[in-house]
Amino acid sequence: MTYAIYDEDLDSKFIHYSSLCAEPLLWAYSLLRFRLVAPLDPTKFNNCESKVAEVALRTFIAIGGFLSIGSGILPVAAIVLGIAHKVLRAIGFALQKDNYSHWSGSLPEKSIANGNVKVMTWNVCGVGGGMHYDHGGVNDWRLRLDGMVDKIIAEDPDVLVLQEIYDTALAEALKERLGARYAHFFTHLGANIMGSVGGLMVLSKCAVHRFTNTSFDNNDWSLNRTIATLEIKARPEDNHPCARIIGTHLIHDNNPKRIAQVNQIVKSLENVPPLPTVLMGDLNLERDVPAEGGILASYVEHGYLGKEPTRTNQLLKQWDEKLVDPGDFIDYISIFKGHAPNVQLVDTHLVKAYSPDFNTRTALSDHNGLAATLRL
C-alpha cells in the first residue's frame, strides 16, 4: 500500500506565527550579543566598509540597547513575545503528525527513468539570533540565501538533505525559492518546545513511498536530533519502493553518544525490507579516525574519499582566534553494505561552500556540500 503523505497547514501556520514572535528577540540578541563584539575589521563578516562607520553603528546599537533595557521596553517585549512564541510553538508541534511537517511543492513527482537518483547533503549553518557567528563563522543566512539556492539549483539533486535548518524563516524561504523544483518538503523535524528542533529538512522530486522521522533515544531537552528515513519509488504509480535515503545529523560534542546514535540507525534497518540504502548527513565522526569513522566503515561504504575536508574551522577561527583548524571529514554520503550488492554510488563530489582564502563575507557555510549519484 502506498504511504499517505499528510499536508497539514495548521501545524505549519502555528509554527510560522511562533517564529514571527521570536524574530524581534533574535534580532536584538544578534545585535547586542554578537555584532557589538565582532572583530572590528571591514573585510570580515557583514561589517561596514570602514572602521569609523562600524564603530558609529555599534555605538548606535549600544545606546539603543541601553535605552530599550533601561526604559523597560525590551524586557517587557521579551516576556510577552517569549511567552507567545512558546505557546504557539507548542500548539504547532502538537498538531504535527509523526514528528514532522510536510509541504507540497508544485513539481509533479518524478519517475526514475534511467535508474539513477542524484542525492545531496549539506549543513548550511541556518541558525538565528546571531549564532551563525560562533557556530560557523559565517554571515546571517539571509545574506547567504541566494548563493545557497544557486548551488542547489546548479547541482539539481533528486533528493536533498539539509542540516541546521533551525530558523523557521529559512525553511519557509527555501520552500518559496525551491517550491517549483521539488514535489515534497519535509521540515520542522524533531519537535522541541523549550530547546531546538533537529534541524533536518528533506526535499524530494521522487515519488514517496514512505517517510518517517524518529528521534534519537539519547537526546536531551536542549536538542531533538532525528533519523529521517525516505523511501522513494521508481514511478509514482508503483506500490513498492526502489531505494531508501536516511538523513541525519549526529550530536557534535560526545563521541559515545554519537556511536550510540549510529547503532540506533543500524538497528532501525534490522526488520525492514532490503533496499539500496544511503546514509547521508553531518555525522560529526572523523572519517579517517578508527574510533569514529572506523565504526561507520563496518556498516557502510563511503562515497567521498577525497583529501579535501568537508568542513573547516578557518572561518570560525576569524571569530575566535583561540580555535585550531585541523579540517574535518565529517560529512557523508555512504551506502549500507549488504542491502543491495549491485547498487553503487558514483560521481561523489564536494559542493564548494567557501573559498580557498576563507572569506567570511562570501562563505555560504562552514561545511561543503556533498553530492553523488545512486546508480540503481
Summary of the structure (lengths in Angstrom):
residues: 376
radius of gyration: 21.0
end to end distance: 22.2
largest distance: 68.5
contacts: 1267
relative contact order: 0.14
helix: 33%
strand: 25%
